[in-house]
């Protein structure tokens, strides 16, 4: 009896073990794939490549780069000055080289020179906009036909902007708007033909504007009206044929006006009457034949008047009455047939000074004695 009970007990234990064995196997077979998936997933995450754009070192001076810069200080940390050269074809707007400027937030002086092998057809506005401390900016020898509105962003510290030799043709409205600290704007040696009326808006501290050696043939009435602090305006070597009083409205602080090497033939009455502070007027090497007797009215502060290399044949005796402060009057190489003492009487008080000069050299057809 005892043996029978023992047998039954063992048989029952075996049945229990057999009953539980498949469950354990199933559980293990379920857990194993789960562990594999977790391991696989972790492996995928850890081996996935990090997607980053390589940041070029701005101050590396690597001649194999499209954009190479020499920086001051020369350490690769935060530069204050960078002189950059553009090589090897066009430098696209989205080129990775531009990203190097994002780390140079202390730049105050920046210059781009396009070399013969390089090309730049636009103003890199996105790059410039991040350089909040920039005080001087130069871009030269590019092929940038248009200066579009707000091309230079809102650089509140910018003092000097140089854009020579870039083949610029058009200055659009607001091209240089809202640069409240800008003092000098240099646009010489381009192909500028068109200046929109509102190209120079809200630049209250501008002192020098250089538009020399371009292709300007027409100026807008009141085009410089907002430049009330301007002291020097250079328009020499253009194709300007007509001068009107309205062109110079607002320039009451102008001291130097250069209009040499243009196509002006006639100076009308009061044409410079709003230039009360003008001290130096350059009208040499034009085609001037006639000057109205009141052309220089209002120029009570003018010291230097250049009229050489023109076609002037006669002068009214009162032509220089309103410019009694003149210390230099240059009439060289004109076609004057008559020049009497009466012409220079208004200037005598100044011309007797040792530093004064009245020049009449050249082949004037004065009658012989």
Secondary structure, 3 states (H helix, E strand, C coil): CHHHHHHHHHHHHHHHHHHHHHHHHHHHHHHHHHHHHHHHHHHHHHHCCCCCCCCCCCCCCCCCCCEEEEEECCCCCCCCEEEEEECCEECCCCCHHHHHHHHCCCCCEEEEEECCCEECCCCCHHHHCCCCCCCEEEEECCCCCEECCCCCCCCCCCCEEECCCCCCCEECCCCCCCCCCCCEEECCCCCCCEECCCCCCCCCCCCEEECCCCCCCCCCCCCCCCCCCCCEEECCCCCCCCCCHHHHCCCCCCCEEECCCCCCCEECCCCCCCCCCCCEEECCCCCCCEECCCCCCCCCCCCEEECCCCCCCCCCCCCCCCCCCCCEEECCCCCCCCCCHHHHHHHHHHHCCCCCEEECCCCCCCCCC
